[in-house]
């Protein structure tokens, strides 16, 4: 091989090394950007059926029963199906009816409140604001559902989480968490209905 050919080959090899180096750097940079949601630990997400209420009520066939007999009605949210479930049990504990009311509103359970708070405390867009000793977190008493909303429409379990200071007198942040997708969907939510910041994280 002539000296001229060897020189050309070495230059080509050098260019290849530089190109590979730039490619690896670009991949590392992309991985860093894509890892923005890695701060969220999803191991504690809500799963299965969560019972919201259990009451004693008249049975559907009460006219055929003794006056002192009552049925038990339970209401809860199925995180596997994204549905409300209403179950009716007879006085002996046998399941006699199951309904899936689409528009029913269920009050939050304590585990759901705790998970909503955990997500706000973990999310990199909200954690620096809420993880302070003087910050109190409040939760909406019921799930928030807005027709046509990209995150909080039918099948969602959106919860409002409000951060406040001065013993809860001054609100500093209003966020919305969807427990179905286990993420903060609106880190900065304006209660009037206009969303200040939409989530860019995908789950």
Steps between C-alpha positions, in 0.01 A plus 500: 500500500636838400563776755222703342247218538607438861451869579150500349406187694618651829303818436186295424545296818542816704180644357315179590620516862387864527160417352449208738601719795248768404235232452557355846490845655170573324355170621607574857344846481174354365495238776537774760205691354285188472582411862323808639221279632732250664462685831151351533492168682189322370530202734246659734234568238136419569397154381194278491172588665491776763182518707382855562184437707292224657147565624197305615194563286168357391533196277381515139244233591422644843128434461573127507718518813443554868477860613823471699704357212731735312754468224855640488600730212865564424641762264856509375739561213654222293850610395533205263192603300478873571138472615274566794354182642189477718435161657195392699519209746201332662474462881693172475790666318422362155560730202164564334570803275792676332480836325751720317355854516710716262432838660507405867734697723687326778666657799874448537644233726797566727738287285398705196566827683840374607594390149396835351723678752791265425480571127506876552796463735692286248428687178802716403267783395333531841726337761716807570186695587315248715785326683542769763419481873246784491303369200163333557335281237124492455303267274174535315240282670385340174649406167513777242358418157468741207346388167748541218799544727802306364587364845193527724212371290316171532712216637734730692533542876622860521560655840566865582794556733538848649821617668469784751710683759426712808291227660318442172392861449709572189484269199832474314427217256194322362580172324297213354604136529347213303521186711412281202817597313685563829637842407458871543307607191475871586787620720358854502122502465280810490163413664311719251549221250799637311801273540820692553739216421425172327697186580765394249578174678374177346427191707 
